Amino acid sequence: MSTPAPTLSAEDELHWLALRLVPGLGTRRANQLIERFRTPQAIFRASASELEGAGLSGGLARSVSSGCSFEDAASQRELMLKAGAALIVQSDPRYPAPLRRIYDPPAVLFARGRLELLFSICIGVVGTRRPTPYGVAAAERLSGDLARAGVTIVSGMARGIDTAAHRACLSSGGSTIAVLGCGVDIVYPSENKKLAAEMVSKGLILSEFPMGATAFPQNFPIRNRIISGMSCGLLVVEGAQYSGSSITARLAIEQGREVFAVPGNITSKMSWGPNLLIKQGAKLVQDWNDIVVELPQPEQRRLIDEDRQRILNQSLGDSIESAAIPSASVSTESGPLSAPARGILQRLKTDAATHLDALVEAMEETSPSEIIAALFELEIMGLVRQQAGRNFVKVW
């Protein structure tokens, strides 16, 4: 997957940045100006009366023609150089083609990481910030399987389902894009600092907000249209009826994207959003193939061709492994598991956490120290995950 060379000169980049930073000039107005004047240079050369004729108010027209945002644009360029960020504008061949076709595409995008992912086949994955163990397991399993199949997972790097999706992609050696509601040089939430660093080296971080921009609450619904807009489809894992994931699903429908949903327990409020979407026509998802078979034919053929190429580029042993995409779940029968470890696996669930005290009580024949040692053994093998409060779940 090669990335076309950037077409912006330093002067072009400065003018695009200045256009993005004009106070009070929103995305739709900026797009209208670009459509009329073609280039930011032409916009800034226009007189205030010409800008008013293009639909701007008198104050905003004077603000644009004064060039007051160029000083901020120069500062932004310094911050970009320091952070290793690139500017992707609508006229740039690197700008994602599906995103360009939505109603209000961002005029510019700030990007850090693997820019070639802008040309990949993307599926958005969204969900609640307070997921159940079932939701985390579903997000990890589906995201990892899709990533191994060659799909790039797009999410928002928020805590909860977003974080689970990104981490599953990275751990499987797949590709993932995080679309932020702040500047690409800002880590939000702060506990994702390590994840953000890994995303820059192995994935891609994207935002329409300028460098240093704070993660204000009103930014997140704005960024959600990018998650759905650059994706072929959107997968909703968990979320309440009026959650951010439900808002993103509505945006995806408006943009003509396919909407997928993971069904959930009807007694859980976190299942209300996806279950309602399924009632309204979203496709119920049980495994990764439920999503891939709904992709447009050109994207399906492209996935097949890319997978074939990966196999041809690998050694025979790697080819056999790659042909098993997505990989099967780890067998609990294989490996030198101790008797306490096998007993723990029989009692743990993937969709509900079990407290350590409950395991000790259920396994009377095994001492607490043996149970703790077996849990550590299973965690090392990736078969069990510990959650807060000494709770444990079996990895799906």
N, C-alpha and C positions, 0 to 999 in steps of 0.2 A: 504494500500500500504506500505509494509515493505521494509526497506532498508538493503541490505546485509552488514554484518560487513566489515570494511576495511581490506584488506589483506596485507597492507604495514607495514613493520617494520620501525623504525626511520632511520635505515641505508638505506633501500630501498628508502624511501622518499627522503633522501639526495642525493642519486645517480640520481634519476629521475630529481630532481631539477637541479643538476649540468649538466645533459645532456641538459635540456631545455635552460640553460644559457651559453652554449659554444658559444663564439662569432663567427658569420658567419655560424653556423650550422642551416640550415633551417628545416622546417617540413618534407619535402620529404627525405632529407638525414638522418635525425634522424630516420624516419620510416624504411629506408633501413638498417640502422645499427641495429635497434631492430630486424628486420626480420632475419638478418644474425647471430647476436651474442646472441639473445634472451633476454638478460637482460642488464640494464645499467652497472651493476657491471662488466660483461664480456667485455663490450665496453671499460671501463676505464682500465681494466687489459691488454687489447690488446696493442701490440707494435705499434709504428708509421708505420712500414712497413706493418703490418697486416691491419691497418686502411686504408693505401694507397691502399692495395689490395682490400679493400671493396669499393673503388671508391672515397675516399677523396683526396683532394689535399695535397701536402706535408706540407704546412703551417697549414692547418686545422687539419691534422692528428697529428702533433706535439702539437697543441693547446689542442686537446682532451686528448692525452696521458699524457700531463703535469699535468692535473688535476687542471688547473688554475681557473676553475669555482666553485670549492667547497667552497671557501670563500664566494662568492656571494650566493651560495645555502644556507649556514648557515644563512646569513642575511635574505634571503627570508623566511626561516622557522620561524624566529623570528617575521617577519611582519605578517605571516599567523596566528601565535598564537595570536598576538595582535588583529587582525581583526576577529578572529574566522572563518578563511577560511580553507577549506579542499582541499587536492590535490587528483584529480581523474586521474589515469593513464590508459593507454590502457589495461593493464593486470588486472585492477581492475574490479570486477563484477558490480560495480556501474557505470562504463562508459556506456553512452547511446549506445545501440546496433545498431540503425540505423546510428549513426554517425561513428561508427567503420568501416562501410562498404563503406564509400565514398572513393574517389581516394586518398585524402590527409588528413586523419583525424589528428587532433592535437595530439601530443604525450602525453600531459598533459592538464588538465583543472583545473583551480582554481575556487572554488565554495563557496558561502556564502548563507545560508538559508536552505530551505527544500530539502534535498538531495533526498528524495523519489520521487520528481517530475521528476528525471532523468529517471524513469521507466513509466511515464505516456504517454498517447497518445497525441501527440503534433501537432499543426498546427501553421505555421509561419504566422505572419501578418506584412506586410511592406508597406511603403508609403512615401509620401513627407514630408519634414520638414515644408513646408508652405501650409498646407491643406486648402481647402475651408470649410465653415460650413457643407456642404453636406458630404465631406470626413470624417470630425470628427464624424458626426452623424452616418455614415455607419460603421466606425471602432468601435465605442462604441457599437452600437446595435449588430453587428455580433460577436464581441469579447465577449460581455457579454452573449449573447445567447449560444455561443459555450461553454463558461466556465460553465454555468449552466447545460449544457448537459454532463459535465464531461471531456471536452477537455481542455488540457493545452495550453495556447497561448504563443508562443515564439516570441519575438521581440527584438529590439535593444536599447530601452530606449532613443532614440533620441527624440528631440522635434518634435511635430506634430503628425502624425499617430501613431508612436510607443508609445508615451506617452498616447494617447487616448486609445489605446488597453490595455495597462497595467492597467490603472486606472479603466477601465470598468470591467476588470476581478476582481480586488481587491474589488471594490464596490459591485459586485454581489456575493462575497464570493467564487469565483472560484480560479483557479490556473494559475500562469503565470511565465515565465522565461525570464529574460533579459540577452542577450548576448552582452557583452561590447567590445568596441575597445580599452580598456585601462585596467588597473588593477582593480580587484574587490573591492579594497579599495579606488578607485578614483570615484568621482561623476562627470559625464559629460553627458549633460550640467549641469552647477552649479545650475540652477533653479529647477532641479529634486532632490535636496537633500532630501526633505521630501518623495518623491516617493521612492527613493533608500532605505531609512530607513524602509519604509513599505514593500518593496520587500524582504529585509533580513528577516523580521519576518513572512511574510505571503506567500512569493514566493521564487524565487531562482535567484541569480545573478551568472553569469558564464562568464569566459574569458579564453582564452589560453595565454594571455599576463601576464607577471609576476607582482607581487605586486608592486605598485608604478609606473607602466608604464603609460606614458602620452598618451592622445588620439590624436595621430598623424593622419592626413587625410588618409594616406596610410593604416592604420590599419582597416578601416571600410570595404573595399571590402574583406579583409582577413577574418574578423569575419562573413561576410554575409554567407559564405559557411557553417558555423556552424548552423546558424538560419535555413537554408533550409535542412542541412544534418541531423539534429536530429528530423525533422518534417516529418509527413506523406504527407503533402501537404503545399503549400504556397499560401496565399491570398494577392493579390496586390490591395490596395484600391485607391490610387491616386499617380501619379508620371509622370514626363515628359518622353519623349522618351528615353533619355540617362541618366536617373536618377539612383541612387543607387538601387532603388526597381526593375528597369528593369535588372540591373546586377544580383541581387539576383534571379530573375525569370529565367534567363539563367542558373545560377548555379543549380537551382532546376531541370530544364529540364535535364541537364547533369547528375544529380544524380538520375534520374528516378523518381522524385517526381511529383505528380499531381499539376498543377498550376491553381489557381482560380483568377478571377478578378471581381471587382465591376465596372459595366459600368458607364460612366460619361457623362456629357454635352459635346457635340462635339465642342462647342465654347470655352471650357476651356482647356488651355495647360496642366493643371494638370490631365486631363482625357486622354491625348494622350497615355501614357504608358499602362494603363489597357485596353483601347479600342483596341489598336494595338495587345495586347496579346490575346484578345478575337478573333480578326480576324485570328490570327495564330493558334488558337485551344484551348486556355485556356477556362475553363468552366465559363460561366457567372453566377454570384452569386447574388441572390435577398434576400435570407434568409439563416439561419444557416443550414437548412436541405439540401440545395444544395451542401454543403461541406460534411456533414456526410454520405450521401448516396454514395459518391464516395470513401469513405475509404475502405481499404481491408476488406474482410469479418471477419477475426479474430479480427480486431480492432472494427468493428461494434458490434460483439457479446460481446466483452469485455466491451464496453460502456453500453450495455444493462444490463449485469451482475452487473456492478458496480453501475448503477442507481438503480437496484432492491435491492442491498444490502444496499444502502443509505436509501431507503424507509423502509426496514425492521428494520434498526437501529434507526429509529425515531418514535416519538409518532404518534398516529393516525392523529392528527391535522397537524403535520409537514409532514406526508406522503401525505396528500391531496395537500399540497403546493408543495412538491417536484414533484408530478406526473404531474404538469403543466409546466414542463421544456420544452422550455424556457418560462418564464413568459410573459404574455400579456402586451402590452403597458398600461401605466396608462390612465384610461378613463378620459377625460376632463369633462365628465358630472357628475362624482361622486365628492363628497366632497362639503363643504360649500363655493364655490367660489363666490366672489362678482361679481356684474354686470360688473365693469371695468375689472376685471380679465378675465371674459368670453369674453369680447370684445377684449382684447389683444390676447388671444389664437386664436381667429378667424382671426386675422390679421397677426400674426407671422408665419414664415415658418421654416421648418427644414433644408432646403438646401440653405437658403440665409438669411443674417443678415438684420435686420430692425433697423434703427437708432431711438433713443428716440424722436427726433424732428418729424420724420415721423409719429410716433404713436400719438403724441400730435396733429398734424395737422389732422390726420384721425379721431380722436375721439374728435371732437369739443364739444360734449355735456359733456365731462368729463374734470375736471380740471387737470393741470399738476401734482399737488400734489397727487391727487387720482390715477393717472396713475403710478406714481413712487411707491406709497404704494402698488398698485396691482402687479407691477413687483416684488417688494420685496416678496410679498406673494407667487407668483408663483415660485420664485427662491427657497424659503424655502421648497416648496412642490416638488421640483425637476422637474417641468414642463417647466421651462424656464431657459436659461443660458445666463449670460451677457458676452459679449466679449469686446475687447479693443475698446475705442472710443465711449462708451455708445451705443453700438450695441447689439441687443438681437436676439436669435434664440429659436425656440420651440424645446424641447427635443423630439427626435424621440422615 
